Structure formats: structure tokens, C-alpha cells
Amino acid sequence: MKVNAALGIALGLALTQPALSGAQEPKAAIKPAAPDPAAARTKAVDALVAQLRKYPARPSRAAEATGLFLIDANGGEATLIASEPEPWLNHCAWPAWSPDGTTIALSASRLELSHRASRIKMLNLHDGRLAMSDLGAGGWPTFAPSGDRVMALLDRHLPENHGLETGLWIMGIDGSNRACIGGGDRPRWSPRVDQYLTAREGPASATIVSVQADKSGELKMQDGRLTSPPSWAGEDLIVATIATQAGESVALIDVANPCEAVVREILWLRRDGSEASPGSPIYSKDTGRTVFVGSFERKGSALYTVTRGKPDRALRLENRGLDDSIEDLAFSPDGRYVLFCSNRKLGGQTPRLRAQSVSAPVLQGITIDGDLGDWPAAIPRHAVCNLYDDPSGKSSLDHAHPALSTSRDLSAAFSVGYDLREQLLYVAVVVRDDELVLGHANWADTDSVNVYVDGRRSEEIVRWGNRPDWEREWAASELPVLWYAGIPGAAPVYGDADRPEDERAVANPILFHGDVNKTKTRMAFRRHGDVTTYEWAVQAFDRYPDKPTKLVPAARIGFDVVVRDKDVLNKPNVAGPRSESSSRLCWASRPRTWYKVMDPASLGEVVLGRPPAR
């Protein structure tokens, strides 16, 4: 057997070989019977669960919090056990239950790109009471089989790493004696101390790492591919969701040779589109039970369970509606309880109010030509003055509108109304900018106005999942927010500039990830002096392109306006006489993920008004 000594030492293994001797070993003295570890584990799990249910966590008031929940593996009502372990750290993820049943580890982080801190937390009992301890920077914790050490990932995308090297770390269960063992993705320690796997999403993949070289390598299957990250189901055995010619399934996979992994057993097979699409499975060898996340496109997710040997029966664990998001499942060490993370809203939580909310009056007789002469003279103008790219979320443009007189470089405001008969939002965006710049390559080389609209006024965050080129592959029909973009000149609009010339849209505006010609949206612009006026007719959708939003009085529509400004400025102390800059202003808030189309809660809202009384 080949032994990777460096890895073995890093994992804390004793690699010394036993001495060979012809001498007979003395007989061991008779010892009293050791306590039953299974009974001790059950007792520890029961004690921790009792306190977690007696003292549930207080729900976070954050707009998009992800809590950690506990539920009986046989089903029932879930209990929130962690929500905001530290102020601002409102995203709980990747729970792991210690092998002895005494401790639950989790990641606590904040999702905003400007503050992607992550801490490792431990939840256990101290003198019979719940206690939360902090192990320091990192995330995605996983316990060694002995329970005396933790492996975690310090991600390169986490800026607040306190000077530590990024990669996988091993430490004591109190966070002491940290040691970096190299790079990798999200880890899961095997039931064997000398082995672990790392997994990633987008697209799903896994790598087995072992002190035995012949048991290491990237997971490869002859029949099928992973569709979500796997978890351990025993020694040299994982559970995963896979896609094969037969369809999507949850399977036990033999990874004794990870480069030639073999499907040992299909635990559940999705037979048609009416059933949930499976993901994030876990398996308990003690009970033969599998739990997985079942997702319905654009509807939500729920927890399902299936018993080994009964693949036709997948049962819901909860008698409730669907969640926007469920992820990161883990069993208790005896398989009796399930941990999971969800952004579900609880009854005790205060409903989120959109800070940016405006009323849209009923309008008639509007012609989209860039001339606002047919708009009511008294219609309100709303300032677009939040700096989209400012990590603090604060604006340095606090001037008032509609005068548009305090900043010659960039000032912007919009008015909005709607037409009951045409079922369109009318949006007028007025931008004062001393230099008009027109480009076609990308958003940073042109002035533009972008209108974001969400007919359902939804809250969920969309993640890119198992797509290697997610930015190109997303379709508008899969996204909660529609993104319309227009420039003050002839097409192509920058979103199409990198496509082959024969595929470029000739429209202005365009619909990102979709076809604007399948909507009734249009835009016209005019420029007088240093003021450019963009006049829009915008169609909202509950689902593009087949389900337009019905615009009726009192309806609330997710909405935002983003103004992009390209400048060429004279700046001293830089190479050359001129340098370029680009900035963006938004009416609502900056997104918590890459784009507003993936974060509908970052939009404000338009409340549709009633027609005037006759």
C-alpha cells in the first residue's frame, strides 16, 4: 500500500508500522466493559435536541436571512435553531453534526459581495444549557470520524480572512492548532479518518482525497453525471443525485476507485416532469433512510424522504408550502434527525417592507417618442441617486430632484405611471450629463438606462447552480427579474455586442437573456443641451414570455431604474492626459449577488394607483 506521508501527517494519522517480533505479546488484563457508544450517542443527541426545541432561535429581521432548522427524520414540524449567530451574519449554511452527537457545527456568513465574512460556529450544551462558540474565520466545517478535529475551508472569495492562507484547514474542535493542508473546495470528511471529499457546484463535481493514492482522484462515472454535490453514505460509498439516460435519480455510488465510480443502487428515480427534481441528498446507514431536496421549477423546494428498498415512495417531510430555497442537509449521527438551511419566512418575522416605494398613477394617451409633453405636468419625479458600486450602499449624490441642477456631471430622476388598457408601465427617465458617450462593446463604455421589473414582487435569490457558463445560459424565463437596457443611440446595445454579428439584436432597447420582440416594451430618447430624456413603455411578466403580469389597481410590482454614465475626465497625477471612468446610479439598493436579475429583493416597488373617479 502506498502511503502519502505528508497528507497522513496533516490528517493527524499515526503512520508508524508495528514492530515485527517473534516474542509473544503478554495477555491483556481483563478490563471492565466499556460503555455502549451507541447508547451514549443517542443520549447526547436527545439532550441537545430537547434544548434546541425548548429554546428555538429568534428569527433574523434581515431581508434575506437563511436559518438553520431541525426536523425529525420521520417528518413533522421544523424548529429554527440558528438564525443570526452574530450581528450581520444572517446566512447559516453547511451544518455538520459531531459523531458523538454533542455538537452541531455550521457556517455563519453574510452574502453581500461587499462584506462576505464567514465564521465557523459550534452549537452545543454547556452545563446543560445551549451555548454558541466561535472557531474563527472559515466555513463549510466537517468533523473527523473521531470527533476531535474539524476540517473547514477558508475561501479565496472571503476577504475577511485575517491574514490566513486560503484553502483547507484542520483544527481542534475549539479552533486551536490550525494547520493548512492545501487547496480544495467544500470538504466532507469520510467515515475513514484517512479520506475526505471536496465538492463544488456549477457544474457539480467531486474529488476524493486519500492517503492511499489509488483511492484518490476526481470522481468519474461511465454512466451518468453528478447534478449536485454528494455526501458520504459509508466507507468508500457516497450518495448523490445523478443524471442518466433513465432520468434524474438519487443513487449510492461506490468510490473505492473514484476514477471509475460505479452506481451500486438507485434509491429513487424521478419518473416524469410532475415529480420534484432531486438535489442535495443525504443517507443514513443506520436507518437506510435518504432525505433530499425536491425542487419544482420557479415554484420552490421541499424536503423528501425515501427508504432504501422502497424507491417508488418519496414522501414529504413537512405539511406546508414550498420554500424558495432549501440546501445543505445533514443527519444526526444516529439518523433520527435532519438539519437543513432555508430562507423561509416564519410567522414571528416582520414582513419585509421595501424602503423604495412609489405610486404609479393611471396614464392615457402616452406616445413613446422621447417627448414628455403628453405627460401630466404635476407627475412626481423620483431621484435616482444611490451609488450602485459603493460597497457601503450609501450615496454621495444626495441632491434633490426634479431640478437636476446640482450636478452637471450626473443627475437623474424618473416618473412612472401605467395604462390599464394597454397593460403597460410608462417610465420617463431624465438624465443630466455634461458629456454623452455612446458605445456598444459593454456596459462600461456607454451611457445607458436600465429598467428592472418583477411582476411577482418576489424575494428569492437565484443561484447559478450547475452551469459552467451560467451568465450566457440563463434564460429570462428562468429569472424572477426582467432586465431591459437601452442606449442613447443606434443598436447594437452592449449586451449583444459580443454575440456573432448575425445573431445580434437590432432592437434598442433589448431584453437581457430574452427577446424584447416577444414583449410590448419599447423606448425612445431625445437630448436637449446636457439633458437626455428616455421614455419607456415596459411590459411586466409573472413568467416571461407566456404570462404577462396583470396590471390592476393596488398591485405591487418590483421595479428599479439604473443609470449608467460613461465619462472621459481630465485627471492630474495619472499616466497620460486623460483617463476613463464609468459609474452607475440606482433608485433602489445594490444587489446582494452578481446581478439584480438574480436578486429581486434588491428592487424597490411600484404601487399601482386607482383610476380617477368620474
C-alpha positions, -999 to 999 in steps of 0.1 A, spaced: 0 0 0 14 34 -10 11 60 18 11 97 12 30 106 42 26 144 40 -12 141 38 -12 114 65 6 137 89 -17 166 80 -47 145 88 -31 135 121 -27 98 113 -2 76 131 18 62 102 44 42 121 44 5 113 41 -20 141 73 -37 152 78 -72 139 89 -96 166 88 -133 173 81 -126 210 47 -134 222 27 -104 235 16 -106 271 -21 -113 277 -41 -82 282 -56 -77 317 -93 -81 320 -110 -47 317 -144 -37 328 -169 -35 299 -168 -2 281 -199 19 279 -220 14 248 -210 42 224 -243 40 205 -263 45 237 -241 74 247 -245 90 213 -283 86 215 -284 102 249 -263 131 237 -285 137 207 -316 136 228 -302 161 253 -292 186 226 -325 182 206 -345 188 238 -328 221 244 -329 232 208 -367 226 207 -373 242 241 -353 274 232 -356 279 194 -336 307 178 -351 342 173 -357 348 136 -335 373 119 -351 405 107 -328 407 77 -344 409 43 -329 377 31 -318 356 61 -311 319 58 -317 300 90 -307 265 102 -336 242 110 -340 209 128 -367 183 119 -374 147 128 -364 123 100 -399 108 102 -414 142 94 -432 168 115 -426 205 123 -392 220 119 -375 241 146 -353 271 139 -321 265 158 -298 292 144 -306 324 125 -281 352 132 -253 338 154 -236 372 152 -250 406 142 -250 409 104 -240 372 99 -275 362 88 -268 333 64 -264 299 81 -250 271 59 -233 237 58 -242 222 91 -225 191 104 -233 170 135 -204 156 155 -201 118 156 -207 117 194 -239 137 190 -229 165 213 -222 194 189 -235 210 157 -211 230 135 -222 255 109 -210 284 88 -223 319 96 -218 345 69 -232 375 51 -240 372 14 -234 407 2 -204 410 -21 -192 440 -1 -190 420 31 -186 383 25 -174 375 60 -177 339 72 -172 323 106 -173 288 119 -197 283 148 -202 255 173 -236 249 189 -236 225 219 -246 222 256 -225 238 284 -237 228 319 -269 216 304 -276 249 285 -273 259 249 -240 276 240 -226 290 208 -188 292 203 -167 307 175 -138 289 159 -127 318 137 -127 326 101 -138 300 76 -168 280 65 -181 246 54 -170 227 86 -169 189 88 -159 166 117 -133 139 117 -147 105 124 -132 107 159 -150 140 165 -118 156 180 -110 177 149 -127 199 123 -118 205 87 -130 237 71 -125 259 40 -111 294 40 -125 305 7 -104 329 -16 -136 349 -21 -138 358 16 -118 390 21 -120 389 59 -96 360 64 -75 378 90 -43 371 70 -47 333 69 -38 313 38 -68 303 17 -75 266 14 -85 237 36 -76 238 73 -77 213 101 -81 224 137 -92 213 171 -129 215 180 -121 247 199 -104 262 168 -69 257 181 -38 243 164 -49 253 129 -30 237 101 -35 243 63 -34 212 42 -36 229 8 -63 239 -17 -97 224 -23 -134 230 -24 -161 224 2 -150 194 23 -167 164 38 -147 141 60 -152 104 53 -161 78 79 -125 68 74 -100 92 91 -76 90 61 -100 102 35 -123 131 26 -140 145 -4 -143 181 -18 -173 192 -38 -184 221 -58 -214 234 -76 -217 249 -111 -213 223 -126 -214 197 -98 -181 178 -93 -163 160 -65 -128 148 -57 -118 120 -33 -86 127 -14 -70 98 5 -36 89 19 -38 60 -5 -30 72 -39 -52 46 -56 -82 58 -37 -78 94 -47 -89 113 -78 -117 132 -94 -150 114 -93 -158 100 -128 -187 77 -138 -191 58 -170 -229 61 -168 -243 94 -157 -230 127 -142 -234 145 -109 -262 171 -107 -255 182 -71 -226 178 -46 -225 143 -29 -222 133 7 -208 102 24 -230 72 29 -203 48 43 -167 38 37 -160 42 0 -197 49 -6 -214 82 -14 -249 93 -21 -255 117 -49 -281 129 -74 -271 119 -110 -285 123 -145 -285 93 -167 -304 82 -198 -331 68 -175 -336 102 -159 -327 120 -127 -321 98 -97 -307 96 -62 -280 68 -61 -255 51 -39 -221 52 -57 -191 30 -49 -160 53 -49 -133 27 -40 -118 37 -73 -131 73 -78 -118 75 -114 -141 45 -122 -170 51 -98 -198 26 -100 -235 31 -93 -243 5 -66 -280 12 -62 -307 36 -73 -325 48 -42 -351 69 -61 -358 77 -97 -377 107 -110 -401 92 -134 -417 122 -151 -418 160 -150 -446 161 -124 -422 149 -97 -397 170 -80 -362 174 -93 -338 159 -66 -308 176 -51 -285 177 -20 -292 141 -8 -280 126 25 -281 89 36 -281 72 70 -267 37 70 -282 32 105 -318 37 93 -315 31 55 -332 65 50 -324 91 24 -335 127 26 -332 150 -4 -344 184 -16 -371 182 -42 -374 213 -64 -401 224 -88 -391 250 -114 -400 285 -104 -423 272 -77 -400 263 -48 -385 234 -29 -394 209 -2 -378 181 18 -385 145 7 -376 112 22 -373 77 8 -365 44 25 -339 20 9 -357 -8 -9 -388 13 -15 -377 36 -44 -413 43 -55 -423 62 -24 -408 96 -18 -427 113 10 -428 150 21 -413 156 55 -434 187 62 -471 196 57 -465 231 45 -460 251 13 -428 252 -7 -397 272 3 -379 295 -20 -346 277 -11 -336 246 9 -300 235 9 -271 219 30 -287 188 46 -271 168 74 -282 138 95 -277 134 132 -252 107 138 -279 82 145 -301 92 115 -331 103 136 -329 140 129 -322 162 99 -306 196 97 -313 219 68 -309 255 58 -338 276 44 -347 312 38 -383 305 47 -402 333 65 -416 325 99 -448 338 115 -428 357 141 -408 376 115 -418 411 105 -427 412 68 -401 429 47 -411 464 36 -395 479 5 -377 510 15 -382 524 -20 -419 525 -29 -437 549 -52 -472 552 -65 -479 549 -102 -510 569 -114 -531 558 -143 -520 574 -176 -536 575 -210 -526 588 -244 -489 585 -240 -468 583 -272 -433 568 -268 -412 594 -287 -389 608 -261 -411 639 -257 -428 642 -223 -452 669 -234 -481 644 -231 -473 635 -195 -491 653 -166 -472 684 -156 -476 676 -119 -464 640 -120 -438 634 -94 -401 628 -102 -381 604 -81 -344 608 -76 -320 581 -89 -291 588 -66 -278 557 -49 -243 546 -60 -247 511 -74 -210 503 -69 -205 517 -35 -199 488 -11 -213 508 18 -246 512 0 -245 549 7 -249 576 -18 -226 606 -23 -253 622 -46 -278 633 -20 -291 662 -41 -328 667 -46 -348 665 -78 -366 674 -101 -344 705 -105 -315 684 -118 -293 714 -111 -267 705 -85 -245 681 -105 -236 689 -141 -218 655 -144 -246 632 -135 -281 638 -121 -311 615 -128 -348 611 -119 -377 592 -131 -415 593 -132 -438 563 -136 -474 556 -144 -494 528 -160 -520 522 -186 -549 499 -177 -560 493 -212 -526 487 -228 -513 469 -196 -480 488 -197 -459 507 -173 -448 541 -186 -414 553 -173 -398 586 -181 -361 589 -171 -345 623 -172 -307 623 -170 -285 654 -168 -250 646 -180 -225 671 -194 -210 645 -218 -229 620 -238 -209 589 -246 -222 561 -269 -206 526 -271 -216 491 -280 -189 467 -265 -201 465 -229 -219 484 -201 -187 503 -191 -182 521 -224 -216 538 -229 -243 559 -213 -275 539 -208 -307 534 -188 -317 501 -175 -352 492 -162 -357 461 -140 -392 448 -134 -405 418 -114 -442 412 -119 -445 389 -89 -425 412 -65 -406 381 -53 -378 378 -27 -357 348 -35 -321 349 -46 -313 329 -77 -280 310 -78 -263 299 -109 -262 262 -100 -246 236 -122 -239 257 -153 -204 263 -164 -213 294 -184 -243 305 -163 -242 341 -174 -248 331 -210 -270 302 -204 -296 318 -182 -329 324 -199 -353 352 -190 -380 326 -184 -359 312 -155 -352 346 -138 -376 365 -115 -365 399 -128 -366 411 -164 -337 434 -173 -344 459 -201 -315 480 -213 -314 510 -237 -287 533 -250 -290 569 -265 -281 559 -300 -284 531 -326 -281 494 -318 -264 471 -310 -270 476 -273 -239 465 -253 -255 432 -241 -254 419 -276 -221 432 -287 -201 400 -281 -225 378 -300 -219 368 -336 -229 396 -359 -257 376 -375 -272 369 -340 -272 404 -327 -304 421 -318 -312 452 -338 -336 464 -312 -330 493 -288 -339 485 -260 -331 449 -255 -341 423 -230 -312 405 -214 -314 367 -217 -345 370 -238 -361 386 -269 -376 420 -265 -397 414 -296 -417 389 -275 -428 418 -253 -445 451 -258 -416 470 -243 -401 499 -263 -381 531 -257 -373 564 -274 -349 591 -264 -342 628 -270 -313 651 -260 -315 688 -255 -284 705 -242 -270 684 -214 -303 666 -206 -312 633 -222 -348 620 -218 -356 583 -221 -393 574 -225 -403 538 -219 -433 516 -223 -425 485 -202 -443 452 -200 -440 432 -167 -443 394 -165 -451 368 -139 -433 345 -162 -417 356 -195 -429 353 -222 -462 335 -217 -476 350 -186 -477 388 -185 -484 405 -152 -520 418 -149 -518 455 -140 -546 463 -117 -551 490 -90 -532 483 -58 -509 457 -74 -473 459 -63 -446 455 -90 -409 450 -82 -391 479 -100 -358 497 -103 -340 522 -126 -302 521 -131 -285 549 -149 -250 542 -163 -227 571 -170 -196 569 -191 -171 598 -188 -138 608 -201 -122 630 -175 -91 652 -172 -72 639 -142 -38 650 -130 -13 625 -115 -22 597 -139 -4 584 -169 -14 604 -200 -36 635 -201 -70 617 -199 -84 587 -181 -117 569 -184 -143 562 -157 -178 547 -155 -203 549 -128 -239 537 -120 -268 551 -101 -298 531 -90 -331 541 -74 -333 511 -50 -304 492 -35 -274 474 -49 -279 436 -53 -265 411 -28 -254 388 -56 -239 393 -90 -269 409 -108 -303 424 -100 -319 398 -122 -308 372 -96 -318 393 -66 -354 406 -68 -354 418 -32 -328 445 -42 -356 462 -63 -380 488 -50 -417 486 -58 -443 505 -78 -478 505 -63 -504 509 -90 -530 536 -83 -567 537 -89 -582 554 -119 -596 589 -112 -633 590 -102 -657 600 -129 
